[in-house]
Amino acid sequence: MKESLLVDLVLSGEFSITSTQYYGKDKQGEYNVYAIDSSSVITVSFEVVNSEFNNIPVPNINLYGILDIDGKPGKLNQSLPSITSAIEDGETHIYLLSIPPANLKANTYVITVYSTTGISRNLEIGVLSPGFKVVSTLTPSPIIQLHEALILIMVISFIGLAYLNLKRNP
């Protein structure tokens, strides 16, 4: 019977994040801005490189992200959906993260990326810099919309005309 040996891969070096790109709507200073009520997803791509070894890309490591409010580490500490890997332009290895903004409050956020396995458990790889802003653009709607008012006027007019017609022709 053949035994399989599972060995954690250990790499040496200093790992950092480069080429962070937020795909988004508007820019406010250095931050990308997303609206809670109109943005369906916030998508970020980035590379992980070994800065001790000529910034060579580090592919295929398992990563996870923690979302915090910028300037207040540990304030939110929310786990993010899994980070996936992809090949861009045929050879550049990137990581992708998608965040639904629906559960977020209007604020500025920062994402810290950690490894789960491959280098060492829960090693902080870096921060996706800059972070991003979430704003609320929802404006309060009037109590009655224009089309609802027109329908109401038509119903009242119809009832009034029907009443006058019945009164004239008993």
Wavefront OBJ file of the C-alpha trace (Angstrom):
o trace
v 0.000 0.000 0.000
v 1.350 3.370 -1.016
v 1.306 6.233 1.509
v 0.921 9.806 0.405
v 2.810 12.503 2.211
v 1.250 15.934 2.584
v 3.819 18.634 3.090
v 3.114 22.346 3.427
v 4.964 24.360 0.859
v 7.270 26.839 2.563
v 8.601 29.744 0.581
v 11.077 32.279 1.818
v 10.990 35.938 1.068
v 9.026 39.064 1.685
v 5.613 38.994 0.038
v 3.784 42.109 -1.023
v 0.802 43.161 -3.085
v 1.205 45.122 -6.298
v -0.983 46.257 -9.203
v -4.138 46.716 -7.124
v -6.970 47.758 -9.408
v -10.541 48.509 -8.362
v -13.023 48.214 -11.198
v -15.574 50.838 -10.417
v -17.690 53.825 -11.025
v -16.294 57.099 -9.728
v -13.037 58.290 -8.240
v -12.795 60.601 -5.225
v -9.176 61.504 -4.600
v -7.305 58.196 -4.487
v -10.399 56.140 -3.584
v -12.871 54.419 -5.863
v -16.422 55.250 -4.800
v -19.325 52.818 -4.895
v -22.970 53.529 -4.133
v -24.762 51.068 -1.852
v -28.002 51.338 -3.818
v -26.589 51.155 -7.344
v -23.395 49.065 -7.231
v -24.086 45.363 -7.447
v -20.509 44.295 -6.760
v -17.071 45.774 -6.057
v -14.361 43.928 -7.990
v -10.652 44.181 -7.202
v -7.653 42.553 -8.875
v -4.097 42.419 -7.545
v -0.792 40.568 -7.811
v 1.266 38.976 -5.035
v 5.020 39.220 -5.565
v 8.118 38.086 -3.707
v 9.882 41.400 -3.170
v 13.093 39.750 -1.957
v 13.449 37.866 -5.223
v 13.107 40.443 -8.020
v 9.353 40.919 -7.464
v 8.535 37.619 -9.133
v 4.794 36.828 -9.084
v 3.657 34.217 -6.558
v 0.822 32.192 -8.124
v -1.653 29.698 -6.698
v -1.599 30.466 -2.996
v -4.810 30.326 -1.011
v -5.749 33.791 0.166
v -8.534 35.389 2.162
v -9.415 38.988 2.868
v -10.573 40.868 5.953
v -12.522 44.104 5.517
v -12.057 46.914 8.039
v -12.970 50.556 8.292
v -9.980 52.628 7.155
v -8.045 54.075 10.088
v -9.869 51.851 12.607
v -8.283 48.370 12.475
v -10.431 45.718 14.082
v -13.524 47.951 13.987
v -15.297 45.844 11.375
v -13.103 42.765 10.869
v -15.480 41.207 8.356
v -14.401 38.154 6.336
v -14.788 38.568 2.592
v -15.795 36.082 -0.099
v -12.983 33.846 -1.292
v -10.200 35.246 -3.419
v -9.813 33.459 -6.751
v -6.860 33.360 -9.093
v -6.783 34.027 -12.816
v -4.397 34.539 -15.709
v -4.538 37.970 -17.340
v -3.244 38.718 -20.836
v -2.075 35.142 -21.270
v 0.708 35.194 -18.666
v 0.189 37.620 -15.761
v -1.082 35.813 -12.685
v -3.608 37.900 -10.740
v -5.979 37.394 -7.835
v -9.612 38.526 -7.943
v -11.958 39.524 -5.149
v -15.622 40.537 -5.436
v -17.435 42.296 -2.604
v -21.202 42.902 -2.468
v -21.704 46.423 -1.017
v -25.306 45.797 0.079
v -24.409 45.040 3.721
v -21.939 47.897 4.058
v -22.581 51.282 5.595
v -21.359 54.496 4.019
v -17.679 54.656 5.009
v -14.106 54.209 3.739
v -12.840 50.625 3.866
v -9.508 48.823 3.645
v -8.884 45.163 2.736
v -6.068 43.163 4.340
v -5.063 39.954 2.555
v -3.763 36.852 4.376
v -2.629 33.414 3.214
v -4.447 30.318 4.444
v -1.810 27.796 3.392
v 1.249 27.638 1.218
v 3.559 30.130 2.884
v 2.598 29.968 6.531
v -0.835 29.966 8.092
v -2.499 33.354 8.487
v 0.511 35.271 7.238
v -0.423 38.839 6.378
v 0.447 39.371 2.734
v -0.512 43.044 2.561
v -3.222 45.642 2.211
v -5.078 46.403 -1.012
v -4.124 50.040 -1.220
v -5.873 52.362 -1.546
v -9.096 51.147 -0.023
v -12.514 52.135 -1.349
v -15.433 54.341 -0.300
v -19.055 53.338 -0.061
v -21.635 56.112 -0.254
v -25.400 56.136 -0.083
v -27.068 57.987 -2.934
v -30.591 56.920 -2.113
v -32.778 59.999 -1.940
v -36.085 59.863 -0.125
v -38.925 59.374 -2.563
v -42.077 61.484 -2.391
v -45.080 59.956 -0.646
v -46.958 59.675 -3.921
v -45.307 59.235 -7.307
v -46.475 61.157 -10.410
v -47.926 58.087 -12.139
v -49.800 57.127 -8.965
v -51.231 60.670 -8.724
v -52.401 60.519 -12.362
v -54.101 57.156 -11.782
v -55.811 58.541 -8.663
v -57.039 61.616 -10.580
v -58.394 59.391 -13.370
v -60.230 57.135 -10.876
v -61.775 60.122 -9.080
v -62.765 61.681 -12.433
v -64.353 58.400 -13.575
v -66.338 58.060 -10.320
v -67.448 61.715 -10.570
v -68.566 61.330 -14.201
v -70.368 58.059 -13.419
v -72.175 59.766 -10.498
v -73.224 62.754 -12.670
v -74.403 60.373 -15.424
v -76.517 58.380 -12.941
v -77.983 61.566 -11.436
v -78.954 62.913 -14.892
v -80.491 59.620 -16.096
v -82.417 58.078 -13.183
l 1 2 3 4 5 6 7 8 9 10 11 12 13 14 15 16 17 18 19 20 21 22 23 24 25 26 27 28 29 30 31 32 33 34 35 36 37 38 39 40 41 42 43 44 45 46 47 48 49 50 51 52 53 54 55 56 57 58 59 60 61 62 63 64 65 66 67 68 69 70 71 72 73 74 75 76 77 78 79 80 81 82 83 84 85 86 87 88 89 90 91 92 93 94 95 96 97 98 99 100 101 102 103 104 105 106 107 108 109 110 111 112 113 114 115 116 117 118 119 120 121 122 123 124 125 126 127 128 129 130 131 132 133 134 135 136 137 138 139 140 141 142 143 144 145 146 147 148 149 150 151 152 153 154 155 156 157 158 159 160 161 162 163 164 165 166 167 168 169 170
